[in-house]
């Protein structure tokens, strides 16, 4: 009998959830941050979705959120023309970085000393967090709003995606473009996988995989609907994607075949990411919720408990795997 996917629902936000990010694995587990148009980014325990705290201080929609590797710092990008850096342990605001327009993306270097930002003024900025009063390095070049900006190749290169239908690869030191990828439609999301230097992109209905250092294509697949976000499993066995038809799709990475699809959200899916251990993936939606989905359905992990047939008291009991239909985390 096929196991039934039962996502954990994380409520608390009051508007669409537009971005999410996991920390690395720390001695205290791993953590999940969500960006929401309600202006109140939230921190959660990654494997259960349990709420830890809300970062209060933005005066507009929060478009981007990230954690550093050890989950000691958070950064957020918002419509109030600021990016903020937070102490992720205490929840205290550490820095406010003023911008000239809406900020959409924030990304820490591996050592957490620098923050990369991008947004509607089309300029990439690099802030030295040890010198908060110093002017940031600025990298112009995009001709439309920047949606996402990421460090890659050990923080020596920068990847940026914008509404000018391009992804650009920049050299951090020279601040010059190394290569440009052009798309038929605006790039809706971008994920960088350091192990293997893989760039995952979504544009229209297309999910693409590229070498992050050369931007040479590896493979692409067309989904049944417009896709807003995709994420590659840490082991690179499969990838997941979500979009405008409210569904989460899971594909085999080698064959690019669709393995399964699940509907749980009540609105378009804006963001999806695998946890650092690959055991689950999180999705954020227009419906204001985050949902956590099991990679291997039926496995005992986090709040999910596998019930084997011999554990069932009644022989007539149908489900082999039990979980409440709606688990509020």
LINNOR-V994369 format. One record per backbone hydrogen bond with DSSP energy under -0.5 kcal/mol. CO is the residue of the C=O (numbers start at 0). NH is the residue of the N-H. E is the energy in kcal/mol with one decimal. If there is no record, write none. Layout:
CO,NH,E
CO,NH,E
This chain:
2,4,-0.5
4,6,-0.5
6,326,-0.7
7,9,-0.5
7,291,-2.4
8,10,-0.7
8,328,-3.3
9,289,-1.9
12,11,-0.6
15,17,-0.6
15,36,-2.3
18,34,-3.3
20,32,-2.8
23,25,-0.6
25,28,-1.8
28,25,-2.6
29,45,-2.9
30,22,-2.4
31,43,-2.7
32,20,-2.1
33,41,-1.3
34,17,-1.9
34,18,-1.3
35,38,-1.8
35,61,-2.4
40,54,-2.7
41,33,-2.0
42,51,-3.0
42,52,-1.6
43,31,-2.5
44,48,-2.5
46,302,-0.6
49,44,-2.7
52,42,-3.1
53,55,-0.8
60,62,-0.6
60,78,-3.0
63,76,-2.7
65,74,-2.4
67,70,-1.7
68,23,-2.0
71,87,-2.1
71,88,-0.7
72,67,-2.2
73,85,-3.1
74,65,-2.4
75,83,-2.1
76,62,-2.2
76,63,-1.7
77,80,-0.7
77,102,-2.6
80,98,-3.2
81,77,-2.0
82,96,-3.6
83,75,-2.3
84,93,-3.1
84,94,-1.9
85,73,-2.0
85,87,-0.8
86,90,-2.6
91,86,-3.2
94,84,-2.2
95,97,-0.7
96,82,-2.0
101,119,-2.7
104,117,-1.5
106,115,-2.9
108,111,-1.7
112,128,-2.5
112,129,-0.5
113,108,-1.9
114,126,-3.0
115,106,-1.7
116,124,-2.2
117,103,-2.4
117,104,-2.2
118,121,-1.6
118,145,-2.8
121,141,-0.7
123,138,-3.1
124,116,-2.5
124,126,-0.5
125,136,-2.2
126,114,-2.1
126,128,-0.9
127,130,-1.8
130,133,-1.7
136,125,-2.3
137,139,-0.5
138,123,-2.3
141,140,-0.6
144,162,-2.9
147,160,-2.8
149,158,-3.1
151,155,-0.7
151,156,-2.2
152,155,-1.2
155,171,-2.5
156,151,-2.5
157,169,-3.0
158,149,-3.0
159,167,-2.7
160,146,-2.7
160,147,-1.6
161,164,-1.0
161,165,-0.5
161,186,-0.8
164,182,-2.7
165,161,-2.1
166,180,-3.2
167,159,-2.2
167,169,-0.5
168,177,-3.9
168,178,-1.3
169,157,-2.2
169,171,-0.5
170,174,-2.1
175,170,-2.5
178,168,-2.8
180,166,-2.2
185,187,-0.5
185,203,-0.6
188,201,-1.6
190,192,-0.5
190,199,-3.4
191,193,-0.7
192,197,-2.3
193,195,-1.2
193,196,-1.3
196,211,-3.0
197,192,-3.4
197,199,-0.5
198,209,-2.5
199,190,-2.7
200,207,-2.5
201,187,-2.4
201,188,-1.2
202,205,-2.2
203,226,-2.6
204,222,-3.1
205,202,-2.3
205,207,-0.5
206,220,-2.1
207,200,-2.8
208,217,-3.4
208,218,-1.3
209,198,-3.0
209,211,-0.6
210,214,-2.8
215,210,-2.8
218,208,-2.5
220,206,-2.7
220,222,-0.5
225,243,-2.5
228,241,-2.2
230,239,-2.5
232,235,-2.3
236,252,-2.5
236,253,-0.6
237,232,-2.8
238,250,-3.0
239,230,-2.6
240,248,-3.4
241,227,-2.3
241,228,-1.5
242,245,-1.2
242,268,-2.8
245,263,-0.8
245,264,-0.8
246,242,-1.0
247,261,-2.5
248,240,-2.1
249,258,-3.3
249,259,-1.4
250,238,-2.0
251,255,-1.9
256,251,-2.8
259,249,-2.7
261,247,-2.8
261,263,-0.5
267,269,-0.6
267,285,-2.6
270,283,-2.5
272,281,-3.0
274,277,-1.5
278,294,-2.5
278,295,-0.5
279,274,-2.9
280,292,-3.0
281,272,-2.2
282,290,-2.4
283,269,-2.4
283,270,-1.6
284,16,-2.8
284,287,-1.7
287,12,-0.5
288,284,-1.7
289,9,-3.4
290,282,-2.4
291,7,-2.3
292,280,-2.2
294,296,-0.7
295,298,-1.7
298,300,-0.7
300,303,-2.7
303,300,-1.3
304,321,-0.5
305,307,-0.6
307,310,-1.8
307,311,-0.6
308,311,-1.2
313,316,-1.1
319,306,-0.6
325,327,-0.7
326,8,-2.5
326,328,-0.6
328,50,-0.9
